[in-house]
Amino acid sequence: MSKLSIKLGIIFFLIIFGLVILMFLFLHSALVDSRIEEELISLQARGNSHRAILEKHFDADTISHVTLMESEANTDVVITDVNGKILGSSANRDSFKGYLHRSGFNIPRKGEILEDNWKKGSFISTVSPIEIDGRTEGRVYMFQDTESLHTLIKRLNGNFLLAGIIAVCLTLIIIFFLSKGLAKPLINMKEATYQISRGDFSVSLPQNGNDELGDLAHSISRLANDLKYLKQERIDFLASISHELRTPLTYIKGYADIVHSRNLSIEDRDKYLNIIREEANRLSDLIKDLFDLAKMDKNSFIIQKRYLDLTDFMLKIKQKFTPAFKEKEMELKVSCPEDLFIMADPSRLEQIIFNLLDNAIKYSPSGAKTLLTVSRKKKDIYIKIKDNGKGIPEEDLPYILNRFYRVDKSRTRSLGGTGLGLSIVKELVLAHGGKISVKSKEGKGTEFELIFKGAG
């Protein structure tokens, strides 16, 4: 668990940490620039305020008063005449001389910024013109020591550092729980798939909601159930094959030994040879059915479709099966409208109908009636075979089309068959692109419905 959660945690941390750093850098730069701009605007406004006073009284007393006020503030002022001669200063004049010659002759009325490089310079400074009667008579230079700005920025950096540490800690906590929450179900799924690969299909995964993880967990659980069913079906299939093969082989071997080792009359000999022949035919039919199913599983089973006149086809079916129904004292009724055509393989469709009618004969009592009806709905052909035999129990209906599945678990041989007939019917119907369904009630009979597309 730790490997995946650590990988997820590192990825999330790098992404979130990178975004936080970029956000903090942008925010820090914006705050610093905004703060410096506010200081410059404030310094400019202070210079303009002094300029307004000096324009009313541009004399030595007023100049002295202005410089005296600035000497008590954290800013400094230098007042010069139009030629640059210093008339008054609130601090050491030598410190400001380098800035006094930077201003041009045409200074706008609102003033201008002389120095804004607070990172490298000793001061930030502004200048405002003193205009009397439309003529420039002097200038007011304002200075602010950048040391106070560096102190302000340092305090701001400290606050950002503290906020960054708190953000990183919260990010790590969130990532820990987030990565753990994501990794845990994934690890559970990994362990479940490992169990499945070892043949243990009794996996149980918790439901994780309706998100992608929940869908994945549901798919793995469904896969485990399907594999469990397939494994059990394979076991049952092998058991059924061994039983179905062993029984006729036992009969063949047993009666062959009797014929070989005993002096039998011609009548007994013929009787035993007939049994051997019947069991050999039964074994041959079983092997043929198994080969057919194997071909269907490999998609190598060939279906040769052609236009088929269902009216003529069903008439031939009735002619073939009527004697078998009469022998069992049963009735077969066939109903099919005229001029009805379908794209199908005639021999395979006959095999489908044969198996279903054969089941109706086997599992219906004397005097029973079987209905074979054909109808058309839009472009689909519906073929229904309904009998009033003994029916199929409701609990057996979902499995009746499975291979070797029998309602009679005792596997009585009186009814014959290989247990593969209905599974072959299902595969043949699907190979035609059709559908098969069955409805049944015990004591009332069974109805098979076949739906084929592409009616002509």
C-alpha positions as CSV (number, residue, x, y, z in Angstrom):
1,M,0.0,0.0,0.0
2,S,2.8,2.4,0.9
3,K,4.4,2.3,-2.6
4,L,1.3,3.4,-4.4
5,S,0.2,6.0,-1.8
6,I,3.7,7.5,-1.7
7,K,3.8,7.8,-5.5
8,L,0.4,9.4,-5.5
9,G,1.4,11.6,-2.6
10,I,4.6,12.8,-4.3
11,I,2.8,13.6,-7.6
12,F,0.0,15.5,-5.8
13,F,2.5,17.3,-3.6
14,L,4.7,18.4,-6.5
15,I,1.6,19.6,-8.4
16,I,0.0,21.5,-5.5
17,F,3.3,22.8,-4.2
18,G,4.2,24.1,-7.6
19,L,0.9,25.9,-7.9
20,V,1.2,27.3,-4.4
21,I,4.7,28.6,-5.1
22,L,3.6,30.3,-8.3
23,M,0.6,31.8,-6.6
24,F,2.6,33.1,-3.6
25,L,5.3,34.6,-6.0
26,F,2.6,36.3,-8.0
27,L,0.8,37.6,-4.9
28,H,4.0,38.7,-3.2
29,S,5.2,40.6,-6.3
30,A,1.8,42.2,-6.7
31,L,1.7,43.3,-3.0
32,V,5.2,44.7,-3.0
33,D,4.6,46.6,-6.3
34,S,1.3,47.9,-4.9
35,R,2.9,48.9,-1.6
36,I,5.8,50.8,-3.3
37,E,3.4,52.5,-5.7
38,E,1.3,53.6,-2.7
39,E,4.5,55.0,-1.0
40,L,5.5,56.9,-4.2
41,I,1.9,58.3,-4.6
42,S,1.9,59.4,-0.9
43,L,5.4,61.0,-1.3
44,Q,4.2,62.8,-4.4
45,A,1.1,64.0,-2.7
46,R,3.1,65.3,0.3
47,G,5.4,67.2,-2.1
48,N,2.4,68.7,-3.9
49,S,1.0,69.8,-0.6
50,H,4.2,71.6,0.3
51,R,4.2,73.1,-3.2
52,A,0.7,74.5,-2.7
53,I,1.8,76.3,0.5
54,L,5.0,77.7,-1.1
55,E,3.1,79.0,-4.1
56,K,1.2,81.3,-1.7
57,H,4.2,82.4,0.3
58,F,7.4,81.7,-1.4
59,D,9.7,83.3,1.2
60,A,12.4,82.3,3.7
61,D,10.0,81.9,6.6
62,T,7.7,79.6,4.8
63,I,10.6,77.6,3.4
64,S,12.0,77.2,6.9
65,H,8.6,76.2,8.2
66,V,8.2,73.5,5.6
67,T,11.7,72.1,6.2
68,L,11.2,72.1,9.9
69,M,8.0,70.0,9.6
70,E,9.8,67.4,7.4
71,S,12.7,67.2,9.8
72,E,10.3,65.6,12.3
73,A,8.8,63.1,9.7
74,N,10.2,60.0,8.1
75,T,10.5,61.8,4.8
76,D,12.8,64.7,3.8
77,V,12.3,67.7,1.6
78,V,14.7,69.9,-0.4
79,I,13.5,73.2,-1.8
80,T,15.4,74.9,-4.7
81,D,14.9,77.8,-7.0
82,V,14.5,77.4,-10.7
83,N,18.2,77.3,-11.3
84,G,18.7,74.4,-8.8
85,K,20.1,76.5,-5.9
86,I,19.1,74.9,-2.6
87,L,16.9,77.3,-0.6
88,G,16.1,74.9,2.3
89,S,16.6,71.2,3.3
90,S,15.3,69.1,6.2
91,A,18.5,66.9,6.3
92,N,22.1,66.8,5.1
93,R,22.1,68.4,1.7
94,D,25.1,66.4,0.3
95,S,23.0,63.2,0.4
96,F,20.4,64.6,-2.0
97,K,22.7,66.5,-4.5
98,G,22.9,63.5,-6.8
99,Y,19.1,63.5,-7.3
100,L,18.6,67.2,-7.9
101,H,20.1,67.2,-11.3
102,R,18.0,64.3,-12.6
103,S,14.9,66.4,-13.2
104,G,14.4,68.1,-16.5
105,F,13.3,71.7,-17.1
106,N,9.7,70.9,-18.1
107,I,8.2,69.1,-15.0
108,P,4.5,68.5,-15.3
109,R,2.2,70.3,-12.9
110,K,1.3,67.1,-11.0
111,G,5.1,66.4,-10.6
112,E,7.1,63.4,-11.5
113,I,9.0,60.5,-9.9
114,L,12.8,60.9,-9.9
115,E,13.8,57.5,-8.3
116,D,11.7,54.4,-7.7
117,N,14.5,51.7,-7.5
118,W,14.0,50.9,-3.9
119,K,16.0,47.7,-4.1
120,K,19.3,49.3,-4.9
121,G,18.9,53.0,-4.3
122,S,19.2,54.8,-0.9
123,F,16.1,56.9,-1.5
124,I,12.9,57.0,-3.5
125,S,12.2,60.6,-4.6
126,T,9.7,62.9,-6.4
127,V,9.7,66.5,-7.6
128,S,7.0,69.1,-7.8
129,P,7.3,72.5,-9.6
130,I,6.5,75.8,-7.8
131,E,4.6,78.0,-10.2
132,I,3.8,81.6,-9.4
133,D,1.9,83.7,-12.0
134,G,2.4,81.1,-14.6
135,R,6.2,80.9,-14.2
136,T,8.3,78.2,-12.5
137,E,10.0,79.8,-9.6
138,G,11.3,76.7,-7.8
139,R,11.0,73.0,-7.1
140,V,10.1,70.8,-4.1
141,Y,12.0,67.5,-3.9
142,M,10.7,64.8,-1.6
143,F,12.9,61.9,-0.4
144,Q,12.1,58.7,1.6
145,D,14.8,56.4,2.9
146,T,14.5,52.9,1.4
147,E,15.6,51.3,4.6
148,S,12.0,51.7,5.9
149,L,10.7,50.0,2.8
150,H,13.2,47.1,3.2
151,T,11.9,46.7,6.7
152,L,8.3,46.7,5.5
153,I,9.1,44.1,2.8
154,K,11.1,42.0,5.2
155,R,8.0,41.8,7.5
156,L,5.9,41.0,4.5
157,N,8.2,38.2,3.5
158,G,8.0,36.8,7.1
159,N,4.2,36.7,6.9
160,F,4.4,35.0,3.5
161,L,6.9,32.4,4.8
162,L,4.6,31.6,7.7
163,A,1.6,31.3,5.4
164,G,3.7,29.1,3.1
165,I,4.7,26.8,5.9
166,I,1.1,26.5,7.1
167,A,-0.1,25.9,3.5
168,V,2.5,23.2,2.9
169,C,1.6,21.4,6.2
170,L,-2.1,21.5,5.3
171,T,-1.3,20.3,1.8
172,L,0.7,17.4,3.2
173,I,-2.1,16.4,5.5
174,I,-4.7,16.6,2.7
175,I,-2.5,14.7,0.3
176,F,-1.9,12.0,2.9
177,F,-5.6,11.3,3.3
178,L,-6.4,11.8,-0.3
179,S,-3.6,9.4,-1.6
180,K,-4.6,6.9,1.1
181,G,-8.2,7.2,0.1
182,L,-7.3,6.6,-3.6
183,A,-4.7,3.9,-3.0
184,K,-6.6,1.7,-0.6
185,P,-9.4,0.7,-3.0
186,L,-6.9,0.3,-5.8
187,I,-4.8,-2.0,-3.6
188,N,-7.9,-4.0,-2.6
189,M,-8.6,-4.4,-6.3
190,K,-5.1,-5.5,-7.0
191,E,-5.3,-8.1,-4.2
192,A,-8.7,-9.2,-5.6
193,T,-7.3,-9.7,-9.1
194,Y,-4.3,-11.7,-7.6
195,Q,-6.8,-14.0,-5.9
196,I,-8.7,-14.4,-9.1
197,S,-5.5,-15.3,-11.0
198,R,-4.9,-18.1,-8.4
199,G,-8.4,-19.5,-8.9
200,D,-10.0,-18.0,-5.8
201,F,-13.2,-16.3,-7.1
202,S,-14.7,-15.6,-3.6
203,V,-13.6,-11.9,-3.7
204,S,-15.5,-9.2,-2.1
205,L,-14.9,-5.5,-2.9
206,P,-16.6,-2.6,-1.0
207,Q,-18.8,-0.3,-3.0
208,N,-17.0,3.0,-3.6
209,G,-19.9,5.0,-5.0
210,N,-20.9,5.7,-8.6
211,D,-17.5,7.0,-9.7
212,E,-14.9,5.3,-11.8
213,L,-13.4,3.4,-8.9
214,G,-16.9,2.1,-8.0
215,D,-17.4,1.0,-11.6
216,L,-14.0,-0.8,-11.6
217,A,-14.8,-2.6,-8.4
218,H,-18.2,-3.7,-9.7
219,S,-16.5,-4.9,-12.9
220,I,-13.9,-7.0,-11.0
221,S,-16.7,-8.5,-8.8
222,R,-18.7,-9.3,-11.8
223,L,-15.7,-10.8,-13.5
224,A,-15.0,-13.0,-10.4
225,N,-18.6,-14.2,-10.4
226,D,-18.5,-15.0,-14.2
227,L,-15.2,-16.9,-13.8
228,K,-16.6,-18.8,-10.9
229,Y,-19.6,-19.7,-12.9
230,L,-17.4,-20.7,-15.9
231,K,-15.2,-22.8,-13.6
232,Q,-18.2,-24.6,-12.2
233,E,-19.7,-25.0,-15.6
234,R,-16.5,-26.5,-16.9
235,I,-16.4,-29.0,-13.9
236,D,-20.1,-29.9,-14.6
237,F,-19.3,-30.1,-18.3
238,L,-16.4,-32.5,-17.8
239,A,-18.5,-34.6,-15.4
240,S,-21.3,-34.7,-17.8
241,I,-19.1,-35.7,-20.7
242,S,-17.5,-38.5,-18.7
243,H,-20.9,-39.8,-17.6
244,E,-22.4,-39.6,-21.1
245,L,-19.3,-41.4,-22.6
246,R,-19.0,-43.9,-19.9
247,T,-22.6,-45.2,-20.1
248,P,-22.7,-46.2,-23.8
249,L,-19.1,-47.5,-23.6
250,T,-20.1,-49.6,-20.6
251,Y,-23.1,-51.1,-22.5
252,I,-21.0,-51.7,-25.6
253,K,-18.2,-53.4,-23.6
254,G,-20.5,-55.4,-21.4
255,Y,-22.7,-56.8,-24.2
256,A,-19.7,-57.4,-26.5
257,D,-18.1,-59.5,-23.8
258,I,-21.4,-61.5,-23.4
259,V,-21.6,-62.1,-27.2
260,H,-17.9,-63.0,-27.3
261,S,-17.7,-65.3,-24.3
262,R,-21.0,-67.2,-24.3
263,N,-22.7,-69.6,-26.6
264,L,-25.8,-67.6,-27.4
265,S,-28.8,-68.4,-29.6
266,I,-29.2,-66.4,-32.7
267,E,-32.1,-64.5,-31.2
268,D,-30.2,-63.5,-28.1
269,R,-27.1,-62.7,-30.2
270,D,-29.1,-60.4,-32.4
271,K,-30.7,-58.8,-29.4
272,Y,-27.4,-57.9,-27.8
273,L,-25.9,-56.8,-31.1
274,N,-28.9,-54.4,-31.5
275,I,-28.2,-53.0,-28.1
276,I,-24.5,-52.5,-29.0
277,R,-25.5,-50.8,-32.3
278,E,-27.9,-48.5,-30.5
279,E,-25.3,-47.5,-27.9
280,A,-22.7,-47.0,-30.7
281,N,-25.2,-44.7,-32.5
282,R,-25.9,-42.9,-29.3
283,L,-22.1,-42.4,-28.7
284,S,-21.7,-41.2,-32.3
285,D,-24.5,-38.7,-31.9
286,L,-22.9,-37.4,-28.7
287,I,-19.5,-37.0,-30.4
288,K,-21.1,-35.2,-33.4
289,D,-22.9,-32.8,-31.1
290,L,-19.7,-32.1,-29.2
291,F,-17.9,-31.4,-32.4
292,D,-20.6,-29.1,-33.5
293,L,-20.4,-27.1,-30.3
294,A,-16.6,-27.0,-30.5
295,K,-16.9,-25.5,-34.0
296,M,-19.5,-22.9,-32.8
297,D,-17.2,-21.9,-29.9
298,K,-14.3,-21.4,-32.4
299,N,-16.6,-19.5,-34.8
300,S,-15.7,-22.0,-37.5
301,F,-19.3,-23.2,-37.8
302,I,-20.5,-22.4,-41.3
303,I,-23.9,-21.0,-41.8
304,Q,-25.0,-20.9,-45.5
305,K,-27.9,-18.5,-45.7
306,R,-30.3,-18.3,-48.6
307,Y,-33.8,-17.1,-49.3
308,L,-36.2,-19.7,-47.9
309,D,-39.9,-20.1,-48.5
310,L,-41.2,-20.7,-45.0
311,T,-44.6,-22.0,-46.2
312,D,-43.0,-24.8,-48.2
313,F,-40.4,-25.4,-45.5
314,M,-42.9,-25.8,-42.7
315,L,-45.1,-28.1,-44.8
316,K,-42.1,-30.5,-45.2
317,I,-41.4,-30.3,-41.5
318,K,-45.0,-31.3,-40.8
319,Q,-44.8,-34.2,-43.3
320,K,-41.6,-35.5,-41.6
321,F,-42.8,-35.3,-38.0
322,T,-46.5,-36.2,-38.3
323,P,-45.7,-40.0,-38.3
324,A,-43.6,-39.6,-35.1
325,F,-46.4,-37.7,-33.4
326,K,-49.0,-40.2,-34.5
327,E,-46.9,-43.1,-33.1
328,K,-47.0,-41.4,-29.7
329,E,-50.7,-40.7,-30.2
330,M,-50.0,-37.0,-30.2
331,E,-51.1,-34.2,-32.6
332,L,-48.9,-31.7,-34.4
333,K,-50.5,-28.5,-35.9
334,V,-48.5,-26.2,-38.1
335,S,-49.6,-22.6,-39.0
336,C,-47.7,-20.5,-41.5
337,P,-48.9,-17.7,-43.8
338,E,-48.2,-17.9,-47.5
339,D,-45.5,-15.9,-49.3
340,L,-43.3,-15.6,-46.2
341,F,-39.5,-15.8,-46.8
342,I,-36.5,-15.7,-44.6
343,M,-32.7,-15.6,-45.0
344,A,-31.5,-18.8,-43.3
345,D,-29.5,-22.0,-43.6
346,P,-32.2,-24.6,-44.4
347,S,-30.4,-27.6,-42.9
348,R,-29.6,-25.7,-39.7
349,L,-33.1,-24.2,-39.4
350,E,-34.5,-27.7,-39.8
351,Q,-32.1,-28.9,-37.1
352,I,-33.4,-26.2,-34.7
353,I,-37.1,-27.1,-35.4
354,F,-36.2,-30.9,-35.2
355,N,-34.6,-30.6,-31.7
356,L,-37.5,-28.5,-30.3
357,L,-40.2,-30.8,-31.8
358,D,-38.3,-33.9,-30.6
359,N,-38.3,-32.4,-27.0
360,A,-42.1,-31.9,-27.3
361,I,-42.5,-35.6,-28.2
362,K,-40.3,-36.7,-25.4
363,Y,-41.8,-34.6,-22.6
364,S,-45.5,-34.7,-23.5
365,P,-48.0,-37.4,-22.7
366,S,-50.1,-39.3,-25.1
367,G,-53.0,-37.2,-26.5
368,A,-51.0,-34.0,-26.1
369,K,-51.0,-31.3,-28.8
370,T,-48.1,-29.3,-30.1
371,L,-48.5,-26.1,-32.1
372,L,-45.9,-24.8,-34.5
373,T,-46.8,-21.2,-35.6
374,V,-45.0,-18.8,-37.8
375,S,-45.8,-15.1,-37.9
376,R,-44.3,-11.8,-39.1
377,K,-44.0,-8.6,-37.2
378,K,-42.5,-5.7,-39.2
379,K,-39.3,-7.3,-40.6
380,D,-38.9,-10.0,-38.0
381,I,-40.0,-13.7,-38.2
382,Y,-41.5,-15.2,-35.1
383,I,-41.5,-19.0,-34.8
384,K,-43.2,-20.5,-31.8
385,I,-43.3,-24.1,-30.7
386,K,-45.8,-24.7,-27.9
387,D,-46.7,-28.0,-26.2
388,N,-49.0,-29.0,-23.3
389,G,-46.5,-31.4,-21.8
390,K,-45.3,-31.7,-18.2
391,G,-43.4,-28.3,-18.4
392,I,-40.2,-27.1,-16.8
393,P,-39.9,-26.0,-13.1
394,E,-39.4,-22.2,-12.7
395,E,-36.0,-22.6,-11.0
396,D,-34.7,-24.6,-14.0
397,L,-35.7,-22.1,-16.7
398,P,-32.6,-19.9,-16.6
399,Y,-30.3,-22.9,-17.2
400,I,-32.4,-25.0,-19.6
401,L,-30.3,-23.9,-22.6
402,N,-27.0,-24.7,-20.9
403,R,-24.9,-27.7,-22.1
404,F,-25.7,-31.0,-20.4
405,Y,-28.3,-29.3,-18.2
406,R,-31.2,-31.6,-17.5
407,V,-34.3,-31.0,-15.4
408,D,-34.2,-34.7,-14.5
409,K,-31.1,-34.8,-12.4
410,S,-31.3,-38.6,-12.2
411,R,-30.2,-38.7,-15.9
412,T,-32.7,-41.4,-16.8
413,R,-32.0,-43.1,-20.1
414,S,-35.6,-43.8,-20.9
415,L,-35.9,-40.5,-22.7
416,G,-32.6,-40.8,-24.5
417,G,-30.7,-37.7,-25.7
418,T,-27.3,-36.3,-25.0
419,G,-28.3,-33.2,-23.0
420,L,-26.8,-31.0,-25.7
421,G,-29.9,-30.5,-28.0
422,L,-31.1,-27.2,-26.5
423,S,-27.6,-25.7,-26.2
424,I,-27.1,-26.5,-29.9
425,V,-30.4,-24.9,-30.7
426,K,-29.4,-21.7,-28.9
427,E,-26.0,-21.5,-30.7
428,L,-27.6,-22.1,-34.1
429,V,-30.2,-19.4,-33.4
430,L,-27.5,-16.9,-32.3
431,A,-25.4,-17.9,-35.4
432,H,-28.4,-16.7,-37.5
433,G,-28.4,-13.4,-35.6
434,G,-31.7,-14.4,-33.9
435,K,-33.0,-14.7,-30.4
436,I,-34.5,-17.5,-28.4
437,S,-36.6,-17.5,-25.3
438,V,-38.6,-20.0,-23.3
439,K,-41.7,-19.9,-21.1
440,S,-43.0,-22.8,-19.2
441,K,-45.3,-23.9,-16.3
442,E,-45.2,-27.2,-14.7
443,G,-48.2,-29.4,-15.7
444,K,-49.3,-26.9,-18.4
445,G,-46.5,-27.1,-21.0
446,T,-43.6,-25.2,-22.6
447,E,-43.3,-22.6,-25.3
448,F,-40.1,-21.8,-27.2
449,E,-40.0,-18.5,-29.2
450,L,-37.5,-17.9,-32.0
451,I,-37.0,-14.4,-33.5
452,F,-35.2,-14.0,-36.8
453,K,-34.4,-10.7,-38.5
454,G,-34.7,-10.0,-42.2
455,A,-38.1,-11.2,-43.3
456,G,-38.7,-11.3,-47.0
